[in-house]
């Protein structure tokens, strides 16, 4: 349903928390108890979200906005638009429907060359590279590969290019980007995106190429190999030509 499409649940939750906060103030409740009541509503609505990063965004958005408005003192409330505009520029609207900005942990891909060996000069893609943590790990484990990254947010792509000098980073759409030239594609997306990732990999990757996913498995597809990290996350490895193909994503 359209009402469940992110970030609409977050916006509606923040509005609900603000409504409770304003109603409590209007009823004569003090600012502190009213804030606590609104924050409690935001926390409950955040807990209803299915993913940890969404829970945090929903739960913390209301108290953060109240505190920011209070910090303005007697200044215009329009100042609240400045950090929102900066966030919109760094993390465009469409990016909210993709994966959150969570970094690839150091050492997460350490065993990858043993599980997915690549020839020298193989092309490796980090699809949705964020600020470059995955690129850094790929360069570390595949020093002879041509590591590339694509990121929808232009400022984040600039930051990734600056942080990871050995990789080729471009601003672009990971879904429109062609995967055919790559021997390995690495993703750190979200569960809802994995059927679409798999469908794209099956349609575009050459026979023998690898699809590697951090944390989220492809539903209904057995991996060629997997590894659990010390922090509980999993690295999943697939070879589209050798795995059963699920129904295409809607």
C-alpha positions as CSV (number, residue, x, y, z in Angstrom):
1,X,0.0,0.0,0.0
2,X,1.1,3.6,-0.7
3,X,0.9,4.6,2.9
4,X,3.6,2.1,3.9
5,X,6.1,3.4,1.3
6,X,9.1,4.8,3.0
7,X,9.6,7.6,4.2
8,X,5.9,8.2,4.6
9,X,5.7,6.1,7.8
10,X,8.4,8.3,9.3
11,X,6.7,11.5,8.3
12,X,3.3,10.4,9.7
13,X,4.9,9.2,12.9
14,X,6.6,12.5,13.4
15,X,3.4,14.3,12.8
16,X,1.6,12.1,15.3
17,X,4.3,12.8,17.9
18,X,4.0,16.5,17.3
19,X,0.2,16.4,17.6
20,X,0.4,14.7,20.9
21,X,3.1,17.1,22.1
22,X,1.0,20.2,21.0
23,X,-2.2,18.7,22.5
24,X,-0.4,18.0,25.8
25,X,0.8,21.6,26.0
26,X,-2.6,22.9,25.1
27,X,-4.0,20.8,28.0
28,X,-1.7,22.6,30.4
29,X,1.0,19.9,30.7
30,X,4.5,21.2,31.2
31,X,7.0,21.3,28.4
32,X,9.1,18.5,29.9
33,X,6.3,16.0,30.4
34,X,4.8,17.0,27.0
35,X,8.1,16.3,25.3
36,X,8.4,12.9,27.1
37,X,4.9,12.0,26.0
38,X,5.6,12.9,22.4
39,X,8.9,11.0,22.5
40,X,7.1,8.0,23.9
41,X,4.6,8.0,21.0
42,X,7.5,8.3,18.5
43,X,9.3,5.5,20.3
44,X,6.3,3.2,20.1
45,X,5.7,4.0,16.4
46,X,9.4,3.5,15.7
47,X,9.3,0.1,17.3
48,X,6.6,-0.9,14.8
49,X,9.1,-0.5,12.0
50,X,10.6,-3.7,10.6
51,X,14.2,-2.5,10.3
52,X,16.6,-1.1,12.9
53,X,17.6,2.0,11.0
54,X,14.0,2.9,10.3
55,X,13.2,2.4,14.0
56,X,16.0,4.9,14.9
57,X,14.9,7.5,12.3
58,X,11.2,7.4,13.5
59,X,12.0,7.3,17.2
60,X,14.6,10.1,17.1
61,X,13.2,12.4,14.5
62,X,10.6,14.1,16.8
63,X,12.9,14.8,19.9
64,X,15.6,16.0,17.6
65,X,13.3,18.4,15.9
66,X,12.0,19.8,19.2
67,X,15.5,20.3,20.5
68,X,16.7,21.9,17.3
69,X,13.7,24.4,17.4
70,X,14.4,25.2,21.0
71,X,18.1,25.9,20.2
72,X,17.0,28.6,17.8
73,X,15.9,30.8,20.6
74,X,14.1,33.8,19.2
75,X,15.2,33.2,15.6
76,X,12.8,32.4,12.8
77,X,11.4,28.9,12.7
78,X,12.5,28.9,9.0
79,X,16.0,28.1,10.3
80,X,14.8,24.5,10.7
81,X,14.7,24.3,7.0
82,X,18.5,24.8,6.7
83,X,19.5,21.3,8.1
84,X,16.6,19.7,6.2
85,X,17.8,21.3,2.9
86,X,21.4,20.0,3.7
87,X,20.0,16.5,4.4
88,X,18.0,16.6,1.2
89,X,21.1,17.5,-0.8
90,X,23.3,14.9,0.8
91,X,20.6,12.2,0.8
92,X,18.2,12.8,-2.1
93,X,14.5,11.8,-1.8
94,X,14.9,8.7,-3.9
95,X,17.8,7.5,-1.8
96,X,15.4,7.1,1.1
97,X,13.7,4.2,-0.7
98,X,17.1,2.5,-1.1
99,X,19.5,1.3,1.5
100,X,20.4,3.5,4.5
101,X,23.9,4.9,4.9
102,X,25.5,2.1,6.9
103,X,29.2,1.4,6.4
104,X,30.7,-2.0,5.5
105,X,32.6,-3.0,8.7
106,X,36.4,-3.4,8.5
107,X,37.4,-6.9,7.8
108,X,33.9,-7.9,6.7
109,X,35.1,-9.2,3.3
110,X,38.4,-10.6,4.5
111,X,37.6,-14.2,3.4
112,X,36.1,-13.2,0.0
113,X,39.2,-14.0,-2.2
114,X,39.1,-17.6,-0.9
115,X,35.4,-18.0,-1.5
116,X,35.2,-16.0,-4.7
117,X,38.7,-15.9,-6.4
118,X,39.1,-13.4,-9.3
119,X,41.7,-13.1,-12.0
120,X,44.0,-10.0,-12.1
121,X,42.4,-6.9,-13.5
122,X,38.9,-8.2,-12.9
123,X,36.3,-5.5,-12.6
124,X,34.5,-5.3,-9.3
125,X,31.5,-3.0,-8.6
126,X,30.2,-1.7,-5.3
127,X,26.6,-0.9,-6.3
128,X,25.5,1.9,-4.0
129,X,28.9,2.6,-2.5
130,X,27.9,5.4,-0.1
131,X,31.0,7.1,1.3
132,X,33.3,4.3,0.3
133,X,33.7,1.8,3.1
134,X,32.8,-1.1,0.9
135,X,35.2,0.1,-1.8
136,X,38.0,0.3,0.8
137,X,37.4,-3.3,1.8
138,X,37.2,-4.5,-1.8
139,X,40.4,-2.8,-2.6
140,X,42.0,-4.4,0.4
141,X,41.0,-8.0,-0.5
142,X,41.3,-7.6,-4.3
143,X,44.4,-5.4,-4.7
144,X,44.9,-6.4,-8.3
145,X,41.2,-5.8,-9.3
146,X,39.7,-2.7,-10.9
147,X,37.4,-1.6,-8.1
148,X,34.5,0.7,-9.1
149,X,31.6,2.3,-7.2
150,X,28.3,3.9,-8.2
151,X,26.3,6.1,-5.8
152,X,23.1,8.1,-6.4
153,X,23.9,10.9,-4.0
154,X,26.3,13.3,-5.7
155,X,27.9,14.6,-2.5
156,X,28.4,11.1,-1.1
157,X,30.0,10.0,-4.4
158,X,32.4,13.0,-4.1
159,X,33.3,11.9,-0.6
160,X,33.8,8.3,-1.6
161,X,36.1,9.4,-4.4
162,X,38.1,11.5,-2.0
163,X,38.3,8.8,0.7
164,X,39.2,5.8,-1.6
165,X,41.7,7.1,-4.1
166,X,42.4,3.7,-5.7
167,X,38.8,3.2,-6.8
168,X,36.8,4.7,-9.7
169,X,33.7,6.3,-8.3
170,X,30.9,7.8,-10.3
171,X,27.5,9.4,-9.5
172,X,24.7,7.3,-11.0
173,X,21.8,5.0,-10.7
174,X,22.8,1.5,-9.6
175,X,19.6,0.1,-11.2
176,X,20.3,1.7,-14.6
177,X,24.1,0.9,-14.4
178,X,25.1,-2.0,-16.5
179,X,26.6,-5.0,-14.6
180,X,27.7,-7.0,-17.6
181,X,31.4,-6.0,-17.5
182,X,31.9,-7.0,-13.8
183,X,33.3,-10.2,-12.5
184,X,31.8,-9.4,-9.0
185,X,29.1,-7.1,-7.8
186,X,28.9,-6.2,-4.1
187,X,25.8,-4.8,-2.5
188,X,24.8,-3.8,1.0
189,X,21.1,-3.0,0.4
190,X,18.0,-3.9,2.4
191,X,15.8,-7.0,2.4
192,X,13.1,-5.5,0.1
193,X,15.7,-4.7,-2.5
194,X,17.2,-8.2,-2.8
195,X,14.7,-9.7,-5.3
196,X,15.3,-6.8,-7.6
197,X,19.1,-7.1,-7.1
198,X,18.9,-10.8,-7.9
199,X,16.8,-10.2,-11.0
200,X,19.2,-7.6,-12.3
201,X,22.2,-9.9,-11.6
202,X,20.6,-12.8,-13.4
203,X,19.7,-10.6,-16.4
204,X,23.1,-8.9,-16.7
205,X,26.0,-10.7,-15.1
206,X,28.1,-12.9,-17.3
207,X,28.3,-16.7,-16.5
208,X,30.7,-17.3,-13.7
209,X,30.4,-13.8,-12.2
210,X,29.7,-13.3,-8.5
211,X,27.0,-11.5,-6.6
212,X,28.0,-10.7,-3.0
213,X,25.6,-9.3,-0.4
214,X,26.3,-8.2,3.1
215,X,23.7,-9.0,5.7
216,X,20.7,-9.7,3.5
217,X,20.2,-13.0,1.6
218,X,18.3,-13.4,-1.7
219,X,14.9,-14.8,-0.7
220,X,14.3,-18.3,-2.1
221,X,17.8,-18.8,-3.4
222,X,20.5,-21.0,-1.8
223,X,23.9,-19.2,-1.8
224,X,26.9,-20.8,-3.2
225,X,28.7,-19.9,0.0
226,X,28.2,-17.8,3.1
227,X,30.2,-16.6,6.1
228,X,29.1,-15.3,9.5
229,X,31.0,-12.3,10.9
230,X,31.9,-11.8,14.5
231,X,29.2,-9.1,14.8
232,X,26.5,-11.5,13.7
233,X,26.2,-10.2,10.1
234,X,26.5,-12.6,7.1
235,X,28.2,-12.4,3.8
236,X,26.2,-14.2,1.1
237,X,27.8,-15.3,-2.2
238,X,25.8,-16.2,-5.3
239,X,26.6,-17.1,-8.9
240,X,23.5,-16.2,-11.0
241,X,24.1,-18.8,-13.6
242,X,24.4,-21.5,-11.0
243,X,21.6,-20.6,-8.6
244,X,17.9,-21.2,-9.1
245,X,16.2,-18.0,-10.2
246,X,13.2,-16.8,-8.2
247,X,10.2,-14.9,-9.6
248,X,11.2,-11.4,-10.8
249,X,10.6,-8.6,-8.4
250,X,7.5,-6.5,-8.9
